[in-house]
């Protein structure tokens, strides 16, 4: 396919100041960053892309790959005139953020890695993903994601006490196009590890994890912090895998302090 076919990501882009690019998790969209746009755009330029196939972005014809997703984000930077940004990613968005650090380091001033991990998939996780792909492609609905992924996205506190938040997350999963979900699952299953990228990271990192996250655990977060030369760790209480959605005030405060410190160093 020629360059003319290249996917252009749809992105919500609000506020002014140091650019902060936030990359969503699976199987969601930039809609998951609602509280970050509201809470952080008073201080920063908050840019939240929809990865290919999700939200307002088309899927394209390229082979499934996390590197491809990172290249999409790099092209978005150029298209909207952002030279460098603090880049944050949650879970799958973290895999993309790490690929961006590897492939386009000049674009990254600092990185926020939330509820994500640097290791590659185990054979067991890979097999589970490919079984989900099979169901997505044969059923042409996201039923399998509602059955198998949604229950692990939020922590028990949110599940029991924040019905509106859980309902919102459920709605986002339901809105995911099955073909986009299948593509992203194949991309995640094929990705390699990112420890070498983290070991040689030249910019500061903030690693965040929900205390109740069972998909990417505090141990996964600590493994990243121990690898990155300049990293701090925040464990957010009463939050699961979607800590930015479940505890937006604590998440936003940490990201705001981190981004402001980087802006001061750059300024
Ligand atoms: C996500 O939230 O993006 C996914 O849990 C990532 C994954 O399945 O590895």
py3Dmol code that shows the C-alpha trace and the ligand (Angstrom):
import py3Dmol

protein = """\
ATOM      1  CA  UNK A   1       0.000   0.000   0.000  1.00  0.00           C
ATOM      2  CA  UNK A   2       1.305   3.466  -0.827  1.00  0.00           C
ATOM      3  CA  UNK A   3       1.690   6.355   1.559  1.00  0.00           C
ATOM      4  CA  UNK A   4      -1.669   7.762   0.459  1.00  0.00           C
ATOM      5  CA  UNK A   5      -3.357   4.835   2.204  1.00  0.00           C
ATOM      6  CA  UNK A   6      -1.665   5.546   5.535  1.00  0.00           C
ATOM      7  CA  UNK A   7      -4.066   5.872   8.436  1.00  0.00           C
ATOM      8  CA  UNK A   8      -4.473   9.337   9.964  1.00  0.00           C
ATOM      9  CA  UNK A   9      -5.443   9.055  13.586  1.00  0.00           C
ATOM     10  CA  UNK A  10      -8.410  10.990  14.886  1.00  0.00           C
ATOM     11  CA  UNK A  11      -7.393  12.842  18.061  1.00  0.00           C
ATOM     12  CA  UNK A  12      -9.125  15.034  20.615  1.00  0.00           C
ATOM     13  CA  UNK A  13      -6.834  18.004  21.222  1.00  0.00           C
ATOM     14  CA  UNK A  14      -7.687  20.480  24.020  1.00  0.00           C
ATOM     15  CA  UNK A  15      -5.892  23.129  26.066  1.00  0.00           C
ATOM     16  CA  UNK A  16      -2.601  24.975  25.625  1.00  0.00           C
ATOM     17  CA  UNK A  17       0.862  24.523  27.092  1.00  0.00           C
ATOM     18  CA  UNK A  18       3.275  21.602  27.233  1.00  0.00           C
ATOM     19  CA  UNK A  19       1.831  18.856  25.009  1.00  0.00           C
ATOM     20  CA  UNK A  20       0.654  15.738  26.846  1.00  0.00           C
ATOM     21  CA  UNK A  21      -0.265  12.832  24.563  1.00  0.00           C
ATOM     22  CA  UNK A  22      -2.322  10.093  26.255  1.00  0.00           C
ATOM     23  CA  UNK A  23      -2.730   6.723  24.516  1.00  0.00           C
ATOM     24  CA  UNK A  24      -5.710   4.556  25.444  1.00  0.00           C
ATOM     25  CA  UNK A  25      -5.901   0.909  26.495  1.00  0.00           C
ATOM     26  CA  UNK A  26      -7.652  -2.108  25.001  1.00  0.00           C
ATOM     27  CA  UNK A  27     -10.507  -2.400  24.076  1.00  0.00           C
ATOM     28  CA  UNK A  28     -11.350   1.265  24.609  1.00  0.00           C
ATOM     29  CA  UNK A  29     -10.786   4.592  22.837  1.00  0.00           C
ATOM     30  CA  UNK A  30      -9.758   8.174  23.608  1.00  0.00           C
ATOM     31  CA  UNK A  31     -13.119   8.475  25.383  1.00  0.00           C
ATOM     32  CA  UNK A  32     -11.471   6.790  28.374  1.00  0.00           C
ATOM     33  CA  UNK A  33      -9.451  10.010  28.952  1.00  0.00           C
ATOM     34  CA  UNK A  34     -12.521  12.202  29.595  1.00  0.00           C
ATOM     35  CA  UNK A  35     -11.421  13.101  33.135  1.00  0.00           C
ATOM     36  CA  UNK A  36      -7.883  13.826  31.969  1.00  0.00           C
ATOM     37  CA  UNK A  37      -9.097  16.207  29.252  1.00  0.00           C
ATOM     38  CA  UNK A  38     -11.302  17.952  31.800  1.00  0.00           C
ATOM     39  CA  UNK A  39      -8.770  17.986  34.624  1.00  0.00           C
ATOM     40  CA  UNK A  40      -5.482  18.596  32.787  1.00  0.00           C
ATOM     41  CA  UNK A  41      -6.339  20.839  29.816  1.00  0.00           C
ATOM     42  CA  UNK A  42      -6.390  23.866  32.102  1.00  0.00           C
ATOM     43  CA  UNK A  43      -2.588  23.492  32.371  1.00  0.00           C
ATOM     44  CA  UNK A  44      -1.417  21.489  29.360  1.00  0.00           C
ATOM     45  CA  UNK A  45      -2.269  20.763  25.731  1.00  0.00           C
ATOM     46  CA  UNK A  46      -3.910  17.353  26.143  1.00  0.00           C
ATOM     47  CA  UNK A  47      -3.940  15.245  22.964  1.00  0.00           C
ATOM     48  CA  UNK A  48      -5.767  11.908  23.071  1.00  0.00           C
ATOM     49  CA  UNK A  49      -5.641   9.897  19.820  1.00  0.00           C
ATOM     50  CA  UNK A  50      -7.872   6.999  18.884  1.00  0.00           C
ATOM     51  CA  UNK A  51      -5.552   4.165  17.842  1.00  0.00           C
ATOM     52  CA  UNK A  52      -6.299   2.696  14.405  1.00  0.00           C
ATOM     53  CA  UNK A  53      -9.710   1.027  14.220  1.00  0.00           C
ATOM     54  CA  UNK A  54     -10.885   2.487  17.535  1.00  0.00           C
ATOM     55  CA  UNK A  55     -13.144   5.508  18.100  1.00  0.00           C
ATOM     56  CA  UNK A  56     -12.882   7.884  15.163  1.00  0.00           C
ATOM     57  CA  UNK A  57      -9.844   6.298  13.442  1.00  0.00           C
ATOM     58  CA  UNK A  58     -10.054   3.887  10.517  1.00  0.00           C
ATOM     59  CA  UNK A  59      -8.316   0.501  10.701  1.00  0.00           C
ATOM     60  CA  UNK A  60      -6.254   0.590   7.508  1.00  0.00           C
ATOM     61  CA  UNK A  61      -4.691  -2.357   5.755  1.00  0.00           C
ATOM     62  CA  UNK A  62      -1.307  -2.781   7.442  1.00  0.00           C
ATOM     63  CA  UNK A  63      -0.364  -5.988   9.265  1.00  0.00           C
ATOM     64  CA  UNK A  64      -1.151  -5.962  13.008  1.00  0.00           C
ATOM     65  CA  UNK A  65       1.784  -4.491  14.943  1.00  0.00           C
ATOM     66  CA  UNK A  66       2.357  -2.312  17.996  1.00  0.00           C
ATOM     67  CA  UNK A  67       5.216  -0.606  16.118  1.00  0.00           C
ATOM     68  CA  UNK A  68       2.681   0.398  13.444  1.00  0.00           C
ATOM     69  CA  UNK A  69       0.514   1.978  16.150  1.00  0.00           C
ATOM     70  CA  UNK A  70       3.545   3.917  17.432  1.00  0.00           C
ATOM     71  CA  UNK A  71       4.358   5.108  13.903  1.00  0.00           C
ATOM     72  CA  UNK A  72       0.733   6.288  13.568  1.00  0.00           C
ATOM     73  CA  UNK A  73       1.180   8.385  16.720  1.00  0.00           C
ATOM     74  CA  UNK A  74       4.494   9.781  15.421  1.00  0.00           C
ATOM     75  CA  UNK A  75       2.754  10.847  12.201  1.00  0.00           C
ATOM     76  CA  UNK A  76       0.046  12.518  14.282  1.00  0.00           C
ATOM     77  CA  UNK A  77       2.722  14.589  16.067  1.00  0.00           C
ATOM     78  CA  UNK A  78       3.982  15.851  12.716  1.00  0.00           C
ATOM     79  CA  UNK A  79       0.493  16.511  11.335  1.00  0.00           C
ATOM     80  CA  UNK A  80      -0.605  18.644  14.295  1.00  0.00           C
ATOM     81  CA  UNK A  81       2.759  20.380  14.686  1.00  0.00           C
ATOM     82  CA  UNK A  82       3.921  18.883  17.989  1.00  0.00           C
ATOM     83  CA  UNK A  83       7.725  18.612  18.134  1.00  0.00           C
ATOM     84  CA  UNK A  84       7.968  16.891  21.540  1.00  0.00           C
ATOM     85  CA  UNK A  85       5.499  15.818  24.207  1.00  0.00           C
ATOM     86  CA  UNK A  86       5.135  14.036  27.480  1.00  0.00           C
ATOM     87  CA  UNK A  87       3.676  10.708  26.326  1.00  0.00           C
ATOM     88  CA  UNK A  88       1.467   8.607  28.547  1.00  0.00           C
ATOM     89  CA  UNK A  89      -0.047   5.233  27.798  1.00  0.00           C
ATOM     90  CA  UNK A  90      -2.287   2.926  29.769  1.00  0.00           C
ATOM     91  CA  UNK A  91      -1.823  -0.807  29.257  1.00  0.00           C
ATOM     92  CA  UNK A  92      -1.892  -1.351  25.457  1.00  0.00           C
ATOM     93  CA  UNK A  93      -1.269   2.408  25.262  1.00  0.00           C
ATOM     94  CA  UNK A  94       1.824   1.782  27.378  1.00  0.00           C
ATOM     95  CA  UNK A  95       3.074  -0.808  24.875  1.00  0.00           C
ATOM     96  CA  UNK A  96       2.608   1.853  22.182  1.00  0.00           C
ATOM     97  CA  UNK A  97       4.339   4.507  24.301  1.00  0.00           C
ATOM     98  CA  UNK A  98       7.338   2.196  24.810  1.00  0.00           C
ATOM     99  CA  UNK A  99       7.471   1.478  21.056  1.00  0.00           C
ATOM    100  CA  UNK A 100       7.379   5.238  20.447  1.00  0.00           C
ATOM    101  CA  UNK A 101      10.339   5.692  22.852  1.00  0.00           C
ATOM    102  CA  UNK A 102      12.233   3.032  20.862  1.00  0.00           C
ATOM    103  CA  UNK A 103      11.342   4.175  17.338  1.00  0.00           C
ATOM    104  CA  UNK A 104      10.882   7.939  17.759  1.00  0.00           C
ATOM    105  CA  UNK A 105      12.838   8.960  20.869  1.00  0.00           C
ATOM    106  CA  UNK A 106      13.172  12.573  19.705  1.00  0.00           C
ATOM    107  CA  UNK A 107       9.422  13.073  20.145  1.00  0.00           C
ATOM    108  CA  UNK A 108       9.364  12.103  23.822  1.00  0.00           C
ATOM    109  CA  UNK A 109      10.148  14.531  26.699  1.00  0.00           C
ATOM    110  CA  UNK A 110       8.954  12.192  29.422  1.00  0.00           C
ATOM    111  CA  UNK A 111       6.851   9.058  29.647  1.00  0.00           C
ATOM    112  CA  UNK A 112       3.957   7.960  31.848  1.00  0.00           C
ATOM    113  CA  UNK A 113       3.484   4.183  31.923  1.00  0.00           C
ATOM    114  CA  UNK A 114       0.193   3.275  33.570  1.00  0.00           C
ATOM    115  CA  UNK A 115      -0.998  -0.271  34.270  1.00  0.00           C
ATOM    116  CA  UNK A 116       1.285  -1.746  31.661  1.00  0.00           C
ATOM    117  CA  UNK A 117       4.287  -4.058  31.470  1.00  0.00           C
ATOM    118  CA  UNK A 118       7.546  -4.327  29.570  1.00  0.00           C
ATOM    119  CA  UNK A 119       7.609  -8.085  29.107  1.00  0.00           C
ATOM    120  CA  UNK A 120       6.266  -9.903  26.089  1.00  0.00           C
ATOM    121  CA  UNK A 121       3.231 -12.189  26.322  1.00  0.00           C
ATOM    122  CA  UNK A 122       3.570 -15.648  27.809  1.00  0.00           C
ATOM    123  CA  UNK A 123       2.580 -18.531  25.520  1.00  0.00           C
ATOM    124  CA  UNK A 124      -0.594 -18.862  27.568  1.00  0.00           C
ATOM    125  CA  UNK A 125      -1.635 -15.204  27.172  1.00  0.00           C
ATOM    126  CA  UNK A 126      -0.812 -15.344  23.461  1.00  0.00           C
ATOM    127  CA  UNK A 127      -3.008 -18.412  23.014  1.00  0.00           C
ATOM    128  CA  UNK A 128      -5.857 -16.742  24.921  1.00  0.00           C
ATOM    129  CA  UNK A 129      -5.608 -13.675  22.682  1.00  0.00           C
ATOM    130  CA  UNK A 130      -5.721 -15.774  19.509  1.00  0.00           C
ATOM    131  CA  UNK A 131      -8.769 -17.643  20.841  1.00  0.00           C
ATOM    132  CA  UNK A 132     -10.456 -14.267  21.367  1.00  0.00           C
ATOM    133  CA  UNK A 133      -9.516 -13.248  17.816  1.00  0.00           C
ATOM    134  CA  UNK A 134     -11.169 -16.414  16.563  1.00  0.00           C
ATOM    135  CA  UNK A 135     -14.411 -15.602  18.389  1.00  0.00           C
ATOM    136  CA  UNK A 136     -14.349 -11.936  17.313  1.00  0.00           C
ATOM    137  CA  UNK A 137     -13.948 -12.964  13.691  1.00  0.00           C
ATOM    138  CA  UNK A 138     -16.550 -15.730  13.679  1.00  0.00           C
ATOM    139  CA  UNK A 139     -19.184 -14.043  15.874  1.00  0.00           C
ATOM    140  CA  UNK A 140     -18.620 -10.501  14.532  1.00  0.00           C
ATOM    141  CA  UNK A 141     -19.566  -9.086  17.947  1.00  0.00           C
ATOM    142  CA  UNK A 142     -17.514  -8.103  20.990  1.00  0.00           C
ATOM    143  CA  UNK A 143     -19.351 -10.625  23.184  1.00  0.00           C
ATOM    144  CA  UNK A 144     -16.062 -12.370  24.002  1.00  0.00           C
ATOM    145  CA  UNK A 145     -14.585  -9.087  25.264  1.00  0.00           C
ATOM    146  CA  UNK A 146     -17.582  -8.452  27.512  1.00  0.00           C
ATOM    147  CA  UNK A 147     -17.242 -12.007  28.862  1.00  0.00           C
ATOM    148  CA  UNK A 148     -13.481 -12.261  29.225  1.00  0.00           C
ATOM    149  CA  UNK A 149     -11.900  -8.787  29.281  1.00  0.00           C
ATOM    150  CA  UNK A 150     -14.412  -6.390  30.865  1.00  0.00           C
ATOM    151  CA  UNK A 151     -14.525  -8.204  34.251  1.00  0.00           C
ATOM    152  CA  UNK A 152     -10.778  -7.604  34.714  1.00  0.00           C
ATOM    153  CA  UNK A 153     -10.652  -3.960  33.633  1.00  0.00           C
ATOM    154  CA  UNK A 154     -11.762  -2.340  36.888  1.00  0.00           C
ATOM    155  CA  UNK A 155     -10.925  -3.280  40.460  1.00  0.00           C
ATOM    156  CA  UNK A 156     -13.344  -4.702  43.040  1.00  0.00           C
ATOM    157  CA  UNK A 157     -13.793  -1.269  44.663  1.00  0.00           C
ATOM    158  CA  UNK A 158     -15.017   0.288  41.428  1.00  0.00           C
ATOM    159  CA  UNK A 159     -17.125  -2.760  40.626  1.00  0.00           C
ATOM    160  CA  UNK A 160     -18.896  -2.577  44.012  1.00  0.00           C
ATOM    161  CA  UNK A 161     -19.030   1.164  44.659  1.00  0.00           C
ATOM    162  CA  UNK A 162     -18.887   3.063  41.375  1.00  0.00           C
ATOM    163  CA  UNK A 163     -21.656   1.704  39.183  1.00  0.00           C
ATOM    164  CA  UNK A 164     -21.571   4.704  36.845  1.00  0.00           C
ATOM    165  CA  UNK A 165     -17.861   4.262  36.148  1.00  0.00           C
ATOM    166  CA  UNK A 166     -18.323   0.552  35.492  1.00  0.00           C
ATOM    167  CA  UNK A 167     -21.272   1.313  33.183  1.00  0.00           C
ATOM    168  CA  UNK A 168     -19.179   3.808  31.251  1.00  0.00           C
ATOM    169  CA  UNK A 169     -16.353   1.283  30.794  1.00  0.00           C
ATOM    170  CA  UNK A 170     -18.829  -1.366  29.677  1.00  0.00           C
ATOM    171  CA  UNK A 171     -20.224   1.083  27.103  1.00  0.00           C
ATOM    172  CA  UNK A 172     -16.735   1.760  25.744  1.00  0.00           C
ATOM    173  CA  UNK A 173     -16.010  -1.970  25.370  1.00  0.00           C
ATOM    174  CA  UNK A 174     -19.350  -2.477  23.632  1.00  0.00           C
ATOM    175  CA  UNK A 175     -18.582   0.325  21.164  1.00  0.00           C
ATOM    176  CA  UNK A 176     -15.357  -1.341  19.984  1.00  0.00           C
ATOM    177  CA  UNK A 177     -15.510  -2.631  16.395  1.00  0.00           C
ATOM    178  CA  UNK A 178     -14.748  -6.403  16.417  1.00  0.00           C
ATOM    179  CA  UNK A 179     -12.265  -6.085  13.533  1.00  0.00           C
ATOM    180  CA  UNK A 180     -10.276  -3.417  15.374  1.00  0.00           C
ATOM    181  CA  UNK A 181     -10.208  -5.550  18.522  1.00  0.00           C
ATOM    182  CA  UNK A 182      -8.988  -8.584  16.546  1.00  0.00           C
ATOM    183  CA  UNK A 183      -6.264  -6.500  14.867  1.00  0.00           C
ATOM    184  CA  UNK A 184      -5.066  -5.076  18.201  1.00  0.00           C
ATOM    185  CA  UNK A 185      -5.039  -8.510  19.862  1.00  0.00           C
ATOM    186  CA  UNK A 186      -2.867  -9.880  17.046  1.00  0.00           C
ATOM    187  CA  UNK A 187      -0.593  -6.853  17.362  1.00  0.00           C
ATOM    188  CA  UNK A 188      -0.206  -7.291  21.129  1.00  0.00           C
ATOM    189  CA  UNK A 189       0.412 -11.038  20.792  1.00  0.00           C
ATOM    190  CA  UNK A 190       3.224 -10.370  18.297  1.00  0.00           C
ATOM    191  CA  UNK A 191       5.006  -7.642  20.254  1.00  0.00           C
ATOM    192  CA  UNK A 192       8.460  -8.179  21.766  1.00  0.00           C
ATOM    193  CA  UNK A 193       9.759  -7.080  25.136  1.00  0.00           C
ATOM    194  CA  UNK A 194      10.655  -3.470  25.938  1.00  0.00           C
ATOM    195  CA  UNK A 195      13.137  -3.818  28.804  1.00  0.00           C
ATOM    196  CA  UNK A 196      16.079  -2.804  26.610  1.00  0.00           C
ATOM    197  CA  UNK A 197      14.172   0.328  25.555  1.00  0.00           C
ATOM    198  CA  UNK A 198      13.536   1.171  29.217  1.00  0.00           C
ATOM    199  CA  UNK A 199      17.135   0.461  30.227  1.00  0.00           C
ATOM    200  CA  UNK A 200      18.382   3.074  27.768  1.00  0.00           C
ATOM    201  CA  UNK A 201      15.591   5.617  28.284  1.00  0.00           C
ATOM    202  CA  UNK A 202      17.045   9.136  28.400  1.00  0.00           C
ATOM    203  CA  UNK A 203      13.933  10.905  29.726  1.00  0.00           C
ATOM    204  CA  UNK A 204      12.159  10.730  33.102  1.00  0.00           C
ATOM    205  CA  UNK A 205       9.366   8.232  33.613  1.00  0.00           C
ATOM    206  CA  UNK A 206       6.380   8.047  35.907  1.00  0.00           C
ATOM    207  CA  UNK A 207       5.114   4.505  36.426  1.00  0.00           C
ATOM    208  CA  UNK A 208       1.570   4.239  37.773  1.00  0.00           C
ATOM    209  CA  UNK A 209      -0.427   1.167  38.761  1.00  0.00           C
ATOM    210  CA  UNK A 210      -3.747   0.584  40.457  1.00  0.00           C
ATOM    211  CA  UNK A 211      -3.299  -1.319  43.731  1.00  0.00           C
ATOM    212  CA  UNK A 212      -6.128  -3.658  42.668  1.00  0.00           C
ATOM    213  CA  UNK A 213      -4.826  -4.250  39.116  1.00  0.00           C
ATOM    214  CA  UNK A 214      -4.654  -7.991  38.375  1.00  0.00           C
ATOM    215  CA  UNK A 215      -3.879  -7.728  34.624  1.00  0.00           C
ATOM    216  CA  UNK A 216      -0.680  -5.729  35.051  1.00  0.00           C
ATOM    217  CA  UNK A 217       0.433  -5.947  38.641  1.00  0.00           C
ATOM    218  CA  UNK A 218       2.461  -3.850  41.042  1.00  0.00           C
ATOM    219  CA  UNK A 219       5.295  -6.345  40.438  1.00  0.00           C
ATOM    220  CA  UNK A 220       5.137  -5.536  36.692  1.00  0.00           C
ATOM    221  CA  UNK A 221       5.293  -1.822  37.557  1.00  0.00           C
ATOM    222  CA  UNK A 222       8.254  -2.330  39.902  1.00  0.00           C
ATOM    223  CA  UNK A 223      10.113  -4.290  37.216  1.00  0.00           C
ATOM    224  CA  UNK A 224       9.821  -1.263  34.926  1.00  0.00           C
ATOM    225  CA  UNK A 225      10.861   1.202  37.653  1.00  0.00           C
ATOM    226  CA  UNK A 226      13.900  -0.936  38.491  1.00  0.00           C
ATOM    227  CA  UNK A 227      14.941  -0.927  34.814  1.00  0.00           C
ATOM    228  CA  UNK A 228      14.445   2.734  33.907  1.00  0.00           C
ATOM    229  CA  UNK A 229      17.366   5.006  34.917  1.00  0.00           C
ATOM    230  CA  UNK A 230      15.095   7.847  36.094  1.00  0.00           C
ATOM    231  CA  UNK A 231      11.687   6.625  37.214  1.00  0.00           C
ATOM    232  CA  UNK A 232       9.246   7.110  40.048  1.00  0.00           C
ATOM    233  CA  UNK A 233       6.420   4.792  41.067  1.00  0.00           C
ATOM    234  CA  UNK A 234       2.901   5.637  42.154  1.00  0.00           C
ATOM    235  CA  UNK A 235       0.541   2.918  43.393  1.00  0.00           C
ATOM    236  CA  UNK A 236      -3.026   4.231  43.330  1.00  0.00           C
ATOM    237  CA  UNK A 237      -5.273   2.807  46.067  1.00  0.00           C
ATOM    238  CA  UNK A 238      -8.795   1.515  45.412  1.00  0.00           C
ATOM    239  CA  UNK A 239      -8.185   1.320  41.653  1.00  0.00           C
ATOM    240  CA  UNK A 240      -7.768  -1.599  39.288  1.00  0.00           C
ATOM    241  CA  UNK A 241      -6.397  -1.768  35.735  1.00  0.00           C
ATOM    242  CA  UNK A 242      -8.061   1.485  34.614  1.00  0.00           C
ATOM    243  CA  UNK A 243      -6.606   3.663  37.384  1.00  0.00           C
ATOM    244  CA  UNK A 244      -6.965   6.875  35.321  1.00  0.00           C
ATOM    245  CA  UNK A 245     -10.704   6.208  34.989  1.00  0.00           C
ATOM    246  CA  UNK A 246     -11.241   4.833  38.492  1.00  0.00           C
ATOM    247  CA  UNK A 247      -9.220   7.414  40.468  1.00  0.00           C
ATOM    248  CA  UNK A 248      -8.917  10.378  38.072  1.00  0.00           C
ATOM    249  CA  UNK A 249      -8.012  12.970  40.712  1.00  0.00           C
ATOM    250  CA  UNK A 250      -5.027  11.031  42.064  1.00  0.00           C
ATOM    251  CA  UNK A 251      -3.907  10.095  38.534  1.00  0.00           C
ATOM    252  CA  UNK A 252      -4.263  13.667  37.261  1.00  0.00           C
ATOM    253  CA  UNK A 253      -2.411  15.178  40.191  1.00  0.00           C
ATOM    254  CA  UNK A 254       0.582  12.882  39.673  1.00  0.00           C
ATOM    255  CA  UNK A 255       0.659  13.424  35.911  1.00  0.00           C
ATOM    256  CA  UNK A 256       0.306  17.191  36.335  1.00  0.00           C
ATOM    257  CA  UNK A 257       3.247  17.359  38.763  1.00  0.00           C
ATOM    258  CA  UNK A 258       5.369  15.140  36.524  1.00  0.00           C
ATOM    259  CA  UNK A 259       4.556  17.129  33.377  1.00  0.00           C
ATOM    260  CA  UNK A 260       5.062  20.493  35.079  1.00  0.00           C
ATOM    261  CA  UNK A 261       8.506  19.385  36.351  1.00  0.00           C
ATOM    262  CA  UNK A 262       9.511  18.314  32.839  1.00  0.00           C
ATOM    263  CA  UNK A 263       8.220  21.590  31.382  1.00  0.00           C
ATOM    264  CA  UNK A 264      10.365  23.508  33.911  1.00  0.00           C
ATOM    265  CA  UNK A 265      13.456  21.491  32.960  1.00  0.00           C
ATOM    266  CA  UNK A 266      12.788  22.049  29.251  1.00  0.00           C
ATOM    267  CA  UNK A 267      11.848  25.695  29.668  1.00  0.00           C
TER     268      UNK A 267
END
"""
ligand_1 = """\
9
LIG
C -5.276 -3.095 27.968
O -5.939 -2.702 28.920
O -4.857 -2.325 27.097
C -5.026 -4.575 27.854
O -5.315 -5.199 29.062
C -3.628 -4.850 27.457
C -3.363 -6.319 27.323
O -4.302 -7.099 27.097
O -2.192 -6.699 27.405
"""
view = py3Dmol.view(width=600, height=400)
view.addModel(protein, "pdb")
view.setStyle({"model": 0}, {"cartoon": {"style": "trace"}})
view.addModel(ligand_1, "xyz")
view.setStyle({"model": 1}, {"stick": {}})
view.zoomTo()
view.show()
